[in-house]
Amino acid sequence: MKIKKTKLSYSFLLAFHAVIALAVFAIPFFSKLYALLIPIVGFFIVYRAQNTNNEVLLVAAYLVGVEVFLRMTGGNFNNEFVKVNVIFFMLLGMVYSNFSTNAFVYWLFLILLIPGVLITATIFNPSIDIKKSLVFNLSGPICLAISSIYMFKRKILFSELQNVLIAMGLPIVSTTIYLFLFNPSVRDVVTGTQSNFETSGGFGPNQVSTALGLGMFIFFTQLILFSKSTKAIVINGILLMLITYRGIVTFSRGGIITAVVMIVCLLFLLYRFSNAKGKSKFVFVFILTGLMAVAVWTYSSLQTNGLIGKRYANQDARGREKKDNLGGREQIMNEELTLFLENPILGVGAGMGKQIRKETFGAEAASHNEITRMFSEHGLFGIFGLLILFITPFVVYINNRQHLYFLSFFVFWLLTINHAAMRIAAPAFVYAMSLLLVQVKIPKKAENSVD
């Protein structure tokens, strides 16, 4: 499955995903059908190709890109549908293409989650659905670990990695077009500076902003690295601006700030490893990026009557400074750190943080921060698990300098788990992509091998 054999095929795929958005908007039931077809068609593609060219990465990336669209349009069969499918395709990839024995650190990460599960298993409380609570909180970390085991030092060409990003980006195009259909006039629905469900397709602005932020990065890379013609520059430039605009007007800052940091990290690595000729082109790239950013922000400000500026300045609609910088997340984080200090070794049990915080502090809200959640629910084992996640990608990167997206992928995971936990599969999968052994030039060995 080659995603971009010609410019025409890329254009066709973009147009096809625009049609998907129109079809789902017109007949919402199509979303369920779409959700059902993706893993079926994906399995057929992998089975037919025997995963010769990492087809599982294309299918899993597509699932990651489509998750928010399916949840927004009622296509998801349950909240863990995409994560379970990603895990399945990663395991299928291991069956066909094996995995690196050096990936044992991520098996260790999974083992470190077990004490927290055992603590939860000993709790008897009829008012808590233990199974649901465990699945909700552990599906993200498990998805991350299994994806990381498959991708750990797996050789892939830079052009093939871009195909994986395109596979992830195509459904984000559908998401963006659906948002324009769902809410054509932003000006009519924006009345304050809080996150806006109307401009987010009726779904959680946090997750929508995260997906669109990822789309911003994907189409920025397409624009500056893979646009070989004027037509490609125009298409990718327009897509980037549309996705950025819809991301900004969700009024959820996390995904947009994350996208900006990802782009800055990419430009930093590109500049650092460019020759003199390449560095001279950066002036053009910086000017183009700056002009596009100013244009989109100005338009967004006009459409929101200046409220978007107040949102990013942490002010309310009247311009008064808000006491809370993170929309109530600081309180949850402080409560989780308190629970950790009270239960430093084993934690309170996987998935039990929400319930115990409700009983102890009277506030019922799911954690938005995966780091403090790991502290409170897994204790010392959670800290060791996080250390594995923080250190391993940088160890791999030492001999992986051609991975130009490494820093961007790692930053996406780190920033996203700090404001949106691991509700969706994107941070888990993108984190694992930072472990790929990327080669700009064609390797002598088979591309699908692992060290």
C-alpha positions in Angstrom: 0.0 0.0 0.0 1.9 3.0 -1.2 0.0 6.1 -0.1 1.7 8.7 -2.4 2.8 7.1 -5.7 1.9 10.3 -7.5 0.7 13.8 -6.8 -2.7 12.7 -8.2 -3.0 9.8 -5.7 -2.3 12.3 -2.8 -4.9 14.7 -4.2 -7.4 11.9 -4.7 -7.0 10.6 -1.1 -7.5 14.2 0.2 -10.7 14.6 -1.9 -11.9 11.1 -0.8 -11.6 12.1 2.8 -13.5 15.3 2.2 -16.3 13.1 0.7 -16.2 10.9 3.9 -16.8 14.0 6.0 -19.7 15.1 3.8 -21.2 11.6 3.8 -21.0 11.2 7.6 -22.5 14.7 8.1 -25.4 13.9 5.8 -26.0 10.4 7.1 -24.5 9.9 10.6 -24.9 6.1 10.5 -22.1 6.0 8.0 -19.7 6.8 10.9 -20.4 3.3 12.4 -20.0 1.7 9.0 -16.7 3.6 8.5 -15.4 2.5 12.0 -16.2 -1.1 11.2 -14.6 -1.1 7.7 -11.2 0.4 8.8 -9.9 -2.6 10.9 -11.4 -5.1 8.3 -9.8 -3.5 5.3 -6.7 -2.9 7.4 -6.4 -6.6 8.3 -6.9 -7.5 4.6 -4.0 -5.1 3.6 -1.6 -6.5 6.2 -2.6 -10.1 5.6 -2.1 -9.8 1.8 1.3 -8.0 2.1 2.4 -10.1 5.1 3.6 -6.8 6.6 6.5 -6.7 4.2 6.6 -2.8 4.3 5.3 -2.2 7.8 1.7 -2.0 6.6 0.6 -2.3 10.3 2.1 1.1 10.9 0.0 2.6 8.1 -3.2 1.0 9.4 -2.5 1.8 13.1 -1.6 5.4 12.1 -4.9 5.7 10.2 -6.8 4.5 13.2 -5.0 7.0 15.5 -5.9 9.8 13.1 -9.5 8.8 12.7 -10.3 8.3 16.5 -11.5 11.8 17.3 -13.6 11.9 14.1 -15.3 8.6 15.0 -15.9 9.7 18.6 -17.2 13.1 17.4 -19.7 11.5 15.0 -20.8 8.6 17.2 -18.9 6.0 15.2 -16.9 4.6 18.0 -18.2 1.3 19.4 -16.7 2.2 22.7 -14.0 4.6 24.1 -11.2 2.0 23.8 -12.1 0.9 20.3 -9.1 2.5 18.6 -6.6 1.7 21.3 -7.6 -2.0 21.2 -7.3 -2.0 17.4 -3.9 -0.4 17.5 -2.7 -3.0 20.0 -4.1 -5.8 17.8 -2.3 -4.5 14.7 1.0 -4.0 16.6 0.8 -7.6 17.8 -0.1 -8.7 14.3 3.0 -6.9 13.1 5.1 -8.7 15.6 3.8 -12.0 14.4 4.8 -11.2 10.8 8.0 -9.2 11.4 9.2 -10.1 15.0 10.4 -7.4 17.4 13.7 -6.3 18.9 14.9 -8.3 21.9 16.2 -4.9 23.2 12.6 -3.8 23.6 12.5 -5.7 26.9 12.4 -2.3 28.8 8.8 -1.9 27.6 7.9 -5.4 28.8 9.4 -4.2 32.1 7.2 -1.1 32.0 4.1 -3.4 31.6 5.3 -5.5 34.6 5.6 -2.4 36.7 1.9 -1.7 36.2 0.9 -5.1 37.7 1.3 -4.1 41.5 -1.2 -1.3 40.9 -3.7 -3.7 39.3 -3.3 -6.1 42.2 -4.0 -3.4 44.7 -7.2 -2.5 42.8 -8.2 -6.2 42.6 -8.3 -6.4 46.4 -10.7 -3.5 46.7 -14.4 -4.4 47.2 -16.7 -1.5 46.5 -20.1 -2.3 44.8 -20.4 1.4 43.7 -17.2 1.1 41.6 -17.0 -0.7 38.2 -13.4 -2.0 38.8 -13.1 -3.5 35.3 -14.2 -0.3 33.6 -11.9 1.8 35.8 -8.9 -0.4 35.0 -9.6 -0.4 31.2 -10.1 3.3 31.2 -6.8 4.0 32.9 -4.6 1.2 31.6 -5.5 1.0 27.9 -3.3 4.1 27.1 -0.1 2.8 28.9 -0.6 -0.7 27.4 -1.2 0.7 23.9 2.0 2.7 24.4 4.1 -0.3 25.5 2.9 -2.7 22.8 3.4 0.0 20.1 6.9 0.7 21.5 7.8 -2.9 21.5 6.9 -3.2 17.8 8.6 0.0 16.8 11.7 -0.2 18.9 14.7 0.3 16.6 12.7 -0.9 13.6 14.4 0.4 10.4 12.3 2.6 8.2 13.0 5.1 5.4 12.2 8.7 6.1 9.9 8.7 3.1 8.0 5.7 4.5 7.7 7.4 7.9 6.1 10.3 6.0 3.6 7.9 4.5 2.7 6.8 8.0 2.1 10.5 8.9 0.0 11.0 5.8 -2.1 8.0 6.8 -2.6 9.7 10.2 -3.3 13.0 8.6 -6.0 12.0 6.1 -8.8 11.4 8.6 -7.8 14.7 10.4 -8.7 16.3 7.1 -12.1 14.7 7.4 -12.4 16.0 11.0 -11.6 19.5 9.9 -14.1 19.5 7.0 -16.8 18.0 9.4 -16.1 20.9 11.8 -16.8 23.4 9.1 -20.1 21.6 8.3 -21.1 21.2 11.9 -20.3 24.8 12.8 -20.0 27.1 9.7 -20.1 30.3 11.7 -17.7 30.5 14.6 -18.7 34.1 15.4 -22.3 33.0 16.2 -21.4 30.5 18.9 -18.4 32.0 20.7 -19.5 34.0 23.7 -16.7 33.4 26.3 -13.2 32.3 26.6 -13.9 28.7 27.9 -13.3 25.6 25.7 -16.1 25.5 23.1 -18.0 22.3 22.3 -19.9 24.0 19.4 -16.7 24.7 17.5 -15.4 21.2 18.4 -18.2 19.3 16.7 -20.1 18.7 19.9 -17.2 16.6 21.3 -14.5 17.3 23.9 -12.5 20.4 22.8 -9.4 19.0 24.5 -9.3 15.9 22.3 -10.3 17.7 19.2 -7.6 20.3 19.7 -5.0 17.5 20.3 -6.0 15.8 17.0 -6.0 19.1 15.0 -2.6 20.0 16.6 -1.2 16.7 15.3 -2.7 17.6 11.9 -1.0 20.9 11.9 2.4 19.3 12.4 1.7 16.6 9.7 0.7 19.1 7.0 3.5 21.5 8.0 6.0 18.7 7.3 4.2 18.0 4.0 4.4 21.7 3.1 8.1 22.3 3.9 9.7 18.9 3.1 7.5 17.1 0.6 5.9 19.8 -1.6 7.7 19.5 -4.9 5.3 21.5 -7.0 3.3 24.7 -6.8 0.1 22.7 -6.7 1.4 20.7 -3.7 2.5 23.9 -1.9 -0.9 25.4 -2.4 -2.8 22.3 -1.3 -0.7 21.7 1.8 -0.6 25.3 2.7 -4.4 25.7 2.5 -4.9 22.5 4.6 -2.4 23.7 7.2 -4.2 27.0 7.5 -7.7 25.4 7.7 -6.6 22.9 10.3 -4.8 25.5 12.4 -7.9 27.8 12.3 -10.3 25.1 13.4 -7.8 24.1 16.1 -7.5 27.6 17.5 -11.2 28.2 17.7 -11.9 25.1 19.8 -10.5 27.5 22.6 -8.6 24.5 23.9 -5.0 25.7 24.1 -3.2 22.4 24.8 -3.2 20.9 21.3 -2.2 24.1 19.6 0.6 25.0 21.9 1.8 21.4 21.5 1.7 21.7 17.7 3.8 24.9 17.8 6.4 23.3 20.1 6.6 20.3 17.7 7.1 22.6 14.7 9.8 24.6 16.6 11.6 21.3 17.5 11.5 20.1 13.9 12.9 23.4 12.6 15.6 23.3 15.2 16.8 19.8 14.1 16.4 20.6 10.4 18.5 23.8 10.8 21.1 22.0 13.0 21.7 19.2 10.4 21.4 21.3 7.3 24.3 22.3 5.1 25.0 25.9 4.2 22.7 25.7 1.2 19.9 24.2 3.3 20.3 26.9 6.0 19.9 29.6 3.4 16.5 28.2 2.5 15.4 28.6 6.1 14.9 32.3 5.8 12.1 31.6 3.3 10.6 28.8 5.5 10.6 31.1 8.6 9.0 34.0 6.6 6.4 31.7 5.1 5.6 30.1 8.5 5.4 33.5 10.2 3.1 35.0 7.5 0.8 32.0 7.7 0.7 32.1 11.5 -0.1 35.8 11.5 -2.9 35.4 8.9 -4.6 32.5 10.7 -4.4 34.2 14.1 -5.7 37.5 12.8 -8.6 35.8 11.1 -9.3 33.7 14.2 -9.3 36.9 16.3 -11.8 38.6 14.0 -14.1 35.6 14.0 -14.1 35.4 17.8 -14.3 39.2 18.4 -10.9 39.2 20.1 -11.9 36.5 22.6 -9.3 34.1 21.4 -6.5 36.5 22.4 -8.0 36.7 25.9 -8.2 32.9 26.1 -4.4 32.6 25.4 -3.7 35.4 27.8 -5.7 33.5 30.5 -8.4 36.1 30.8 -12.2 35.9 30.9 -14.5 37.6 28.4 -14.2 40.9 30.3 -10.4 40.8 30.2 -10.0 39.8 33.9 -7.1 37.6 34.8 -8.2 34.0 35.7 -6.9 32.6 39.0 -6.6 29.2 37.4 -4.1 28.7 34.6 -5.0 25.1 33.6 -8.8 25.0 33.8 -9.0 23.3 37.2 -6.3 20.8 36.4 -3.9 22.2 39.1 -6.3 21.1 41.9 -6.5 17.5 40.5 -2.7 17.4 40.2 -2.2 18.6 43.8 -4.7 16.0 45.1 -2.9 13.3 43.2 0.5 14.3 44.6 -1.1 14.3 48.1 -2.4 10.7 47.5 1.1 9.7 46.3 2.8 11.1 49.5 0.3 9.1 51.5 0.8 5.9 49.5 4.4 6.3 48.1 5.3 2.6 47.5 2.3 1.0 45.8 0.0 3.9 45.2 -3.8 3.8 45.7 -4.3 1.2 42.9 -4.7 1.5 39.1 -7.8 3.3 38.2 -8.7 4.2 41.8 -7.5 7.8 41.9 -10.8 9.3 40.7 -12.9 7.5 43.4 -10.5 8.1 46.2 -10.1 11.8 45.3 -13.9 12.0 45.4 -14.0 10.4 48.9 -11.1 12.3 50.3 -11.4 15.8 48.6 -15.1 15.7 47.4 -14.2 16.4 43.8 -15.2 13.9 41.1 -13.1 14.4 38.0 -10.9 12.1 35.9 -7.2 12.9 35.9 -6.0 15.0 32.9 -2.3 14.4 33.8 -0.8 11.0 33.2 2.3 11.8 35.2 0.6 12.7 38.5 -1.9 9.8 37.9 1.0 7.3 37.6 2.4 8.8 40.8 -0.8 8.5 42.8 -2.1 5.2 41.4 1.2 3.2 41.0 3.5 4.9 43.6 7.2 4.1 43.3 6.5 1.5 40.5 4.8 4.3 38.5 7.9 6.5 39.0 10.2 3.7 37.6 7.8 3.2 34.7 7.9 6.9 33.9 11.7 6.9 34.0 11.7 4.1 31.4 9.5 6.2 29.2 11.5 9.4 29.6 15.0 7.9 29.2 14.7 5.1 26.6 13.9 7.3 23.5 17.0 9.5 24.1 19.2 6.4 24.5 17.8 5.2 21.1 18.3 8.6 19.5 22.1 8.6 20.2 22.6 6.4 17.2 19.5 7.6 15.4 20.3 11.1 14.3 18.5 10.9 11.0 15.2 10.7 12.8 14.3 14.4 12.2 10.9 14.0 13.9 12.3 12.4 17.1 12.1 15.5 19.3 8.7 16.5 17.9 7.2 13.1 18.6 8.6 12.9 22.1 7.3 16.5 22.9 3.9 15.6 21.5 3.6 12.7 23.9 5.0 14.7 26.9 2.8 17.8 26.5 -0.3 15.8 25.6 -0.2 13.5 28.6 0.1 16.7 30.8 -3.2 18.2 29.6 -5.2 15.4 28.1 -3.8 12.3 29.8 -4.1 9.3 27.5 -7.8 9.4 26.6 -7.0 8.8 22.9 -4.4 6.6 21.3 -2.4 9.4 19.6 0.1 10.1 22.4 0.8 6.4 22.9 1.4 5.7 19.2 3.3 8.9 18.4 5.6 8.3 21.4 6.4 4.8 20.0 7.3 6.5 16.6 10.1 8.3 18.3 11.8 4.9 18.7 11.9 4.0 15.0 15.3 3.8 13.4 14.9 6.3 10.6 17.2 6.3 7.5 17.1 9.1 5.0 19.1 7.0 2.5 18.2 3.5 1.3 19.6 0.8 3.6 21.4 -2.3 2.4 19.5 -4.6 4.8 15.7 -5.2 4.6 13.8 -2.1 5.7 11.4 -4.0 7.9 14.1 -5.5 10.2 14.8 -4.7 13.8 18.1 -4.5 15.7 
